[in-house]
Each structure stands twice: as structure tokens, then as C-alpha cells.
Amino acid sequence: MAGIRGYWTLAAAAIAFRILLLFCLPKDFHLGSHPEITTPLTSLRRRTSPVACSWRKVTGSSRRPCRPTQVSPFPRVPTGERAELVRCIMAPLCYCQFSGPLVLKDLKGDLLISTADFITATLIRATGKKLMLSRYKHLQILNLSKLVETSGFVDSGDFAALMYLWNPMTIVICIGSSTSPIDNLMVVMAIYGACSRIPPLAAFGWVFAVHLSLYPVILIVPIILLLGYGLDAPPSKSFLLKNSYARKNSTLAKIQVNSGTSSQTDKAINHFSWIPVLHFALWVSVWLGYVLFLSSISLKGIGSITEMFRKTYGFILTVEDLSPNIGLLWYFFAEVFDFFRNFFLIVFHVNILFVILPLAIRLKHRPCFLAFVYIAISSMLKSYPSLADSTLYLSLVTLFSNELADMQFSFFLFCGYIAVSLFSPVMHNLWIWRGTGNANFYYATGLAYACLQTILVVESVGSMLKHDRLLRKTVEAEH
Amino acid sequence: MAALCRRFTGFHFLLVLVSLSISSLVFGDWIGDDEGEQFTEELLLKPLPDRKVLAHFHFQSTAHPSPDSGHHHHLFPKAIAQLIWNRAPCDAVGHFMVQKFQIRDLELSFTQGRWNYENWGGSDPISSTNAKPPGVELWATFNVPVVEIDTTWKNLTHALSGLFCSSINFLESSTSYTTPSFVFGLNVSNIRYGALPREAVCTENLTPWLKLLPCRDKAGLATLLDRPSIYKGYYHSQKLRLTSTKLSGIILEQTLTIVLQPNIQRNSAHSLLDGAIQPSWSISSMFKRNLTGSCVLARTSRILVELEKNIVSKLEELGHGGSWSNSLLDLSPNPFRVIKEVNPFPEESNSILFEYVNSKEYEPLDVGIKWKLPFVWSSPHAPFHASRFLMGSGTERGSIAISLQSTKSDEYFRSKSNECRMQAVVFQVVPWYVKVYYHTLQIFIDQKLQNLSDVIEKIRVTPSEDKKLPGTLELVLGYPCTVQSVALTLDFDKGFLHIHEYPPDANQGFDIPSALVTFPNLHSSRIYIGDDSSVHSPLLLKFQEKNVVLSYTEVLLVPFTTPDFSMPYNVITFTCTVLALYFGSLLNVLRRRIGEEERLMRSKDANKRGLIPSIVSKITSKLRGMPGSKPLLIFAVVLSVLFHYIVN
């Protein structure tokens, strides 16, 4: 169970590498305009524009205009800027205001994003450590510590954190002035808070993640499961089996069994505890009120909260911006007949919602893994996906590297991700810049990417279920 | 009795006819009166430095407010009057119709070609009022409450597009018009402005425009409008300007500005100089028509020939001031009168107008100029020449640049001291799919980047909203007069549209309407020597108005990325396939219980046979058991085939 030696050196090197790249890359290196890196929601450039016309929005919408009648003489902008900074002190996470036109120009915004990356990695590592401890504990209860010793036990927390920090996509996104690392940070914060049963932190992360990108709203299911049942564990059935065998053994052999075992297994079968969940609900309402309060302050005299929801969540849900990205929806909605547009909008979003319940039922004993599956599904079907979403779930999947050790197609997936991340910019360049390719080639890489994600989700869920079955079988076989 | 009745009615009819004709005679005199409706027609001809000729037709109709307005008019086009006083079937529609188009001011122009500000002048009254952007431009101010303006505008665009056979109705959608706040000098919120840069202008727009004239093109100056010769020109702009006030009623100005290239008449004597000498022209040679008589309904009908001040100064040098027949040029019929401009700078020479009255005689009035010596001059420029261009490559992003280049027209700078400050107002409307980032505005003065707050005196930005609003930028720049060049740049991203939103020829690109640059400190007014004739000439009155010097920039053609237009079905099927793959395989994984499957397999092994093979084996065994079943089966098959044929 030894961690990766020199973790901190590697992590520091990753951050140093980012900063080095930030300084070394030429200014006209337009990484931020690549659709794989920034989306209409996460592009700093797009967020800056409304700020310049003295209109700010807490969540990024596409270029929100000033009121048509509003006259904004230029001298007003600096004062607005100052007000923004004051508000940023009030809410350290109201980062999107931070990116005013003046701040954007220097490195502050990028440094902020590098720091967010680092914190995300640290939280992933802490989550991994917790998961590993709980796994070790549960396997010991099931008398399966042999399994731990035979199969090499990797420190998945360190592994996942380094996977996040050294993933070339994360690095590119960090220097491409996209705000998605902060969205990722919020998601990870919610998961970590739920894992370590800190309802305020979990609520904070969840509320802000929802506020920033809406899709993490489905993470409420794994968070509640985590708070209620505790960390990932083998299915309760195996504990029950173990229990019954133990009882049988004790009756058969009529030996005074180690009195601890039975009660220990009982303890290991997690019962749903409502108190942290209620705490969580309370804190969610607190943070929600806080966010709405901040939004109403920043919207004072400019618009109403409902307008903000329409322009932000409405923008996400109705796929108004049809600029190409690595998802499927942009081309679909650019081509589909207007008459069917609403129908397909519902179909696409229902595709996310419909699998929530079956997944929650089958994987309720592994809420952390459930969170990973939800993140992967939503980043596949979301309206404006980018590679930043994939970096998050790719590092989360490594948290379960012990459980998913016998997953199929992993080499194929690895090659596929590399191929997509190479082909996608090439096709984009051919279509947009050279004019020799056309939209279909780029769309084809999007299709391939969606297929890869499907395979990843399906295979990981399948092998996780297989792993649980294996555990049960070994429990059965032992007795 | 019946016959008597018929005779009586016939008599009555006669009486009515006689009384009608008498009244029409009486009214015929009244028509030309100041109290009623008036119509004037004028034509201004002007040689241009680049061997072309400007012809500017000016028709003006006025209608004083009267109880009959909108119902009955003598000269004024009823269609236009109803745009303003729509008292048509108000009983049916109610009060709303009365207020339908409460227009205070309206200007509609159809233009083809670009006005050449460098050669044809940039600071004279014609260029500042009649140089228009290509395509259609429409702006109007309304007398209705602010909330109703947008609906009124929409109705107006539909009415005008019906009236002029054009697609002005495309200006109806909120993505195509805007509300400028200070560009037009009027600080009002009830103005709407829209432009269609790609509208093709042709005779189908001219014919309804001519129908508004009382004589159409059957008599008067409008007979000169021979379609092939006017559409052959370099610039063609027909404009309709409508002003209505409670006091003076409606004034309808219809102007047509054409720049033509006169045919070079080969002159053997000057064959060597033919290249340098200006082409001589006359009305008949340019328009291929003869001008015989005026429109009888017109109060005045006259032709003016303008010689610019640079020609006049040359003439003065040669020693013949205002003469029309000299060693340089010959004006062919002798003008009726000479009108001279009064200039604020006495040392400078002024432009001269030669006036001809288009009398009702039947001999054609063929005004023309014959040049005798080669002569080069230049037109008065605006102090800065505005142009606009695109920067960047590829179809993802780019920049719009507007540059103002000093023309070094000494006239303006001589009058000002060194500390003078120039003001320029830039007005730019950008469609929503060109996503301009207004925070990237950069201003360069003499190639040096400036601090925005030093240069911008006032700015108003309305960023575009997808599928709702176009982006509008209005800004007032202040900079020293001695500056050589001013340049603004704005970055933009190109949006992606739904396939139905692309125009028919999508790969050609999209047009961004012309930007408008005005110089509010400069006015293109001319003062003419207090001649009573100028009072009666609406054209000269127009020249004396204080019009701001302005110039329109080029229309920009922005190439856009296009999706594959033939793909909708493929995209739908592919995307849905991937979704089905995801949904199906995920549910399959979740549903699967390997333990049960194993049990099932074991039980199947026991049974060995599935359902269908067992049924098939049963049937075959039964058939084998029955001896006569084979012919029966063949018979049944033949019967069914026959039945099938009969049914079909």
C-alpha cells in the first residue's frame, strides 16, 4: 500500500511545468480558441466581453448584452471593475468576475487556474486515500486480505492525482485560459466533502458546481448515498453471506467464535443514516441562498434572477450556440429540422436522466464510482463538452484501478483517446482554416469520441459489477 | 314615362359633367397655389473629375394638412399620404389604424454601386445627402409612444416593401434593425435604422417610385429616365425622403442620383488630345432621349449645371469669371440665369450654377458642355477618407478595421488653428452571427495604440444577442486635426448557423452593412447670393441646409463556415445510432445477472432444444406421418400465389 514515491515532487513539477509554459508560449498562440479546450461556457474571452460593457453575469452565458437602451460611457467601466474585485473578496470563488479585461491580460487568471488544478489533484488524492482505507477495511472484514496481497495493490489516490496533474489535456486546458478547471474543482470538492462526510463542504461544492455548469445537478444522488451509506464497499450481500457462514460455522463447530467478527460484519453493512443528509440539505439551502444573494447583488439594476436563469441554464439546455465542439449536439441541432428541435432537446437530456435510477439501484453500494459514471455520462451528452470534462473522469476512473484491474478494452480506449485528441484538431483545422475538409470529418471524430466514452462507461460499469460478483464468489468459496 | 325619365337622367348627367369640368378648371389654377399641393422638378448636372457626369433629379411634392388628407389628393401620391395619415377604413379596424404610421421622418434609399468619395466629392451637399450605402437603407422616426414603435416599424417595412417591390420586409425582424442614439444628430429613442446591403436594385424598384410622380415618366424631366442608359451608370441611388410636420404638412422628396460615363465623341481636330480632354456631353447624348417640355403639373421645372469651384478658379485664372462660353468650355444653350455661391472665405473662388428653365415649348432643351482644352481638377474632399476592411484569415475569427485617412484638404485646416480637435462619429451595425468582442476595441492614431479613454468622447455599445439583436457600436472620437490616420480594430468570431438560416449561396459569405462615419463639426451647406429664384428652388434650399459631412464605408463580405447542407438525415441517423448504442449497452450491462444466466444455461443444457426447433420437428414428424400431405401443401401454395396475383 505504499504511495508513489516522490508524489509531491511530481505534483510540484506539474505546476512548475504549467507556469513555465504560461511564460514561454507566445501570446498569439491561440490555444483558447480551440473547441476542444474552450466552450461557449468556459471561454474566458467570451466572458470578458460582457464585462467590458458593464454587464456581468455570474455564470458564463454566451456574450450577454447590455440592455439595448443602456448607455454605457467608458469611464464607468473601471469603477465597475473595482466593485467586482470587492465582490470577489466577499466570495473568493466568484472567479468569473475576476476575469475583467485588465486582469485577463496578465497571468493572474492563469495562475488561479493552475492553483485550482493543484487543489483538485490534492482533493482527488485525499479521496483516493479514503477509498483505499475503506476498501482495505472491508476486505479484511471479509477475510479477503489475501486478495489484496496477491493482486498488486496500487495507491490509486496518488495515481489519480498524478493522472490529473500530468494529463497532457489538463495542461493544455490550463494554459488555454479556459475556466473549466474551476468547474472540475467544484465537482471534486463536492465528492470529497461527501466522502469525508463534511456536509458543508459537499453542499458548497455541489451548489457551486451546479451554479457554474448545471450538469453536476445529478451528482446529488451519489452525494446523498455517500453521506447516507458511507464510502464504497462490496455489496451488502457478500457481508450477509459472510455473516451467515460465520453463524453456520459457529453453530456447526460449536466453538466460541471470535465474538468480534459477527458484530464487525454487521457494522460493515452500512445502514442509511439520515443525519448527515439532513445536514447536507440544510447547507445546500444556505449556500443556495448565498449564491442567489450574490447574483442578485451583481444583477442589481441590470436584470432579474429569472432572466439570469434563462440566459444561463436556458443557454445550456437549449443548445443555442451551434459552434463546433467535440460533442454531437452542435451538428445535430445545426442540421435537424426546426420542427423537431424541441423533441430532440428533450430526447438528449432524457438520455442522461433515464439512466440515473438504474445506475443508482445497481451501484448504490459504490456511490463514489456512481459519481464517476454520472460525470462520464453527462460529459458525453452535455451540450457544450470539452476535453476538460474527460480529464476529470479519466482521473476519477483511476481511483478505482484496483477494482477495475480486469477491465477489457483499456488499451483500445487509451489508443482511441490519443487518436481523437490528435485527429480532432487536425480535422478542425482542415475545415475551418484550410477549407479543404468539411464539417463531416470533424463530426466523425466527435462520433468516435462519443463511442469511446460509451465503451469506457459500459466496460467500467460491467467490470465493477463483475468485481463485486468475484468478491462474493471468493467469500462463498472460502467457506 | 320611362323615356322621359331616361332623358332627364341624361340631362342631369350632362349638367354634372359640365359642372365638373368647370370646377376642374378652377381647381387647375388652384393646384399651383401655395395653399394646396405643389410639385417641382429639377435636374442638376455636374461634370465630375474622372470623366463622368453626375445627374441628380430632384422631385418634390408637398401637401399641406387639410381635412381631406389621406382621402383625396390632387398631386400628392395617396399611397404616401396614407403612410402618415392613415385614416382609411378606421371603422373596421378601429383607432389603431389612425395611428398606424405616425411617421415624422423617413428616408429610404435604393443604391447600386459605391459613391466614389475621392473623385466625386466628399463634402458637398450632394455627397452628404445622396451618397448612400449599397443596397437598401431605411430609417424613420415615429410620433408614436415608445412601446408601439417596433410594431409600427414592422408594419411600415411591410407597407414599403409592397409599395416598392423590394424585400424591405426583411428589416422587420429584430435582428436587422437597430436604434441609434446619437448618430443621426437627433437624440431620440423613436428612431429605427436598418440596412439590407445585398438587395439588388433594378427597374422594378424604379417603376413604383416613378408612379409617385404626378406625370410619371410621361412628361417632364422624368422622361429622361431611359432605363438602359441609367442602369449602365457607375452609381445609381434612388431616394425617398419624407418629412411631416403638423404645420407644413408632408414634404416628399424623391431624388435620383446617377453617375454616368458620357460617350466620347471623337473629334478629329483634337484627336491627339482625346485622351486628356474631358468628354463633351449633352442631355440627349447621355440619356438617349430628348427633353421636350415639362410636366404641366409642376410648379417649376428647371435644369441646373454646376461647375465646381476648382473649375471656376481655373476660369478666373484664364480671365473669364462666370462666363459660360470661353476658351475652356462651352455651355451649349445660353443659360437663363447664373447663380453664384457665397463663400465664407472671400479669397477663394466659388462654385457657379447655370440655370435653365424647362419651358413648355416643343423644342428640345439639350443642355450640354463641350470641353475645348484638357483640364484636370479635383472635387472637394471630406477631411478624412473612411474605409473599412477585414483582417485575419480562416473562417473562425477575424477583425474589422475602420480607418480614417487624412485627405489633407487644406480648406479645412487653413481655417483652424493648431489646437483644433476633430470629431468623428462612427456608427456600425453588425449582424448577430458576427460575434464582435467589444472589449477588444483598439484605436490607433498615426499607427500608435491609444488609451481608449483619451480618444473616445462618448460610446454606446449594444452587444448582439443571438437571433434577437444585432450588435451596434456608436462612438465619438476626438483627436487633433493634424492627425494623418485613425484606425479602429474590433475582433470577432464567426458564428455558426442552422442550415436554414444560411442564404441561398452560403459559400459566398455574409454582408456586413456599411459603417457610417460622420464629422459633426463640418457642414456641407452652401449659401447662394440672395436671389429670389433660390427661394423657389427646393433643390437650392436643400443645398443651403446644414447637413453634416458624412461618408459610408464599404460593405464587408465575411466568408462563413458552412456545414454540409446535404447531411441532415445522415447526421440524425448517426447521432441517434450512437445514442442508442450508449443507452442500450449500458442498460444491458445493468440488467445482466451472470449468476442467473449461468443457471439458465444449465437448465437449457438439460432441455437441449429450444422452442422453435421443437415445434419444427413436431410439424415435420406429423407431416411425415400423413401420406397425402405433400400434394395438399403444393396445392395450398399454388392457391395462395394465384390469390395474390388476382388481388393485385
Contacts between the chains, C-beta under 8 A, distances in Angstrom:
chain1	res1	chain2	res2	distance
A	33	B	396	6.6
A	33	B	397	6.5
A	33	B	493	7.9
A	45	B	437	6.6
A	46	B	437	7.9
A	48	B	437	7.5
A	48	B	439	5.3
A	49	B	437	4.6
A	49	B	438	6.2
A	49	B	439	5.2
A	49	B	463	6.8
A	50	B	463	6.9
A	51	B	439	7.1
A	52	B	438	5.8
A	52	B	439	3.2
A	53	B	438	5.9
A	53	B	439	7.7
A	53	B	461	5.0
A	53	B	463	5.8
A	55	B	463	7.9
A	62	B	466	6.5
A	63	B	435	6.3
A	63	B	437	7.8
A	63	B	463	5.7
A	63	B	464	7.4
A	64	B	463	7.6
A	64	B	465	7.9
A	65	B	462	6.3
A	65	B	463	3.9
A	65	B	464	6.7
A	65	B	465	5.0
A	65	B	469	6.5
A	66	B	461	6.8
A	66	B	462	6.6
A	66	B	463	6.4
A	68	B	179	6.8
A	68	B	462	5.2
A	68	B	469	6.5
A	69	B	179	7.9
A	69	B	189	7.2
A	71	B	181	6.8
A	71	B	460	5.2
A	72	B	459	7.3
A	72	B	460	7.0
A	72	B	461	6.4
A	73	B	458	6.3
A	73	B	459	6.3
A	73	B	460	8.0
A	74	B	452	6.1
A	74	B	453	5.7
A	74	B	456	5.6
A	74	B	459	5.3
A	75	B	453	6.3
A	101	B	439	4.8
A	320	B	466	5.5
A	320	B	467	7.6
A	321	B	466	7.1
A	321	B	495	7.8
A	321	B	496	7.8
A	322	B	495	7.6
A	322	B	496	4.3
A	322	B	497	6.8
A	322	B	498	6.5
A	323	B	493	7.8
A	323	B	495	6.8
A	323	B	496	4.8
A	324	B	496	6.8
A	328	B	575	4.9
A	328	B	578	6.6
A	330	B	496	7.3
A	331	B	563	6.8
A	331	B	571	5.6
A	331	B	575	7.7
A	332	B	571	5.8
A	332	B	572	6.9
A	332	B	575	4.8
A	333	B	498	7.3
A	334	B	496	6.3
A	334	B	497	7.4
A	334	B	498	5.5
A	334	B	499	6.2
A	334	B	563	5.3
A	335	B	499	5.8
A	335	B	563	6.4
A	335	B	567	5.7
A	335	B	568	4.3
A	335	B	571	4.5
A	335	B	572	7.2
A	336	B	568	6.5
A	336	B	571	7.4
A	336	B	572	6.1
A	337	B	568	6.9
A	338	B	498	7.2
A	338	B	500	6.6
A	347	B	579	7.8
A	348	B	579	7.5
A	351	B	579	5.9
A	351	B	582	7.5
A	351	B	583	6.1
A	354	B	583	7.4
A	355	B	583	7.2
A	355	B	586	5.9
A	355	B	587	7.3
A	358	B	587	6.6
A	358	B	590	4.9
A	359	B	586	8.0
A	359	B	590	6.7
A	362	B	590	5.0
A	380	B	582	7.2
A	381	B	579	8.0
A	431	B	561	7.1
A	432	B	394	5.8
A	432	B	395	5.5
A	432	B	396	4.8
A	432	B	561	5.9
A	433	B	393	7.4
A	433	B	394	4.1
A	433	B	395	7.5
A	433	B	396	6.9
A	435	B	395	7.0
A	438	B	564	5.5
A	439	B	561	7.6
A	439	B	562	7.7
A	439	B	563	4.5
A	439	B	564	5.3
A	439	B	567	7.7
A	440	B	564	5.4
A	440	B	567	6.5
A	443	B	571	7.0
A	443	B	574	7.9
A	447	B	574	6.0
A	447	B	575	7.7
A	447	B	578	5.9
A	450	B	578	4.9
A	450	B	582	7.3
A	451	B	578	6.2
A	451	B	581	6.9
A	453	B	582	8.0
A	454	B	578	7.2
A	454	B	581	5.8
A	454	B	582	4.2
A	454	B	585	6.6
A	454	B	586	7.6
A	457	B	582	7.4
A	457	B	586	6.4
A	458	B	582	7.7
A	458	B	585	4.7
A	458	B	586	5.5
A	458	B	589	5.4
A	461	B	586	6.9
A	461	B	589	5.3
A	461	B	590	7.0
A	462	B	589	4.5
A	462	B	592	7.8
A	465	B	589	7.1
A	465	B	592	7.8
A	466	B	594	7.5
A	469	B	594	6.4
A	469	B	595	7.1
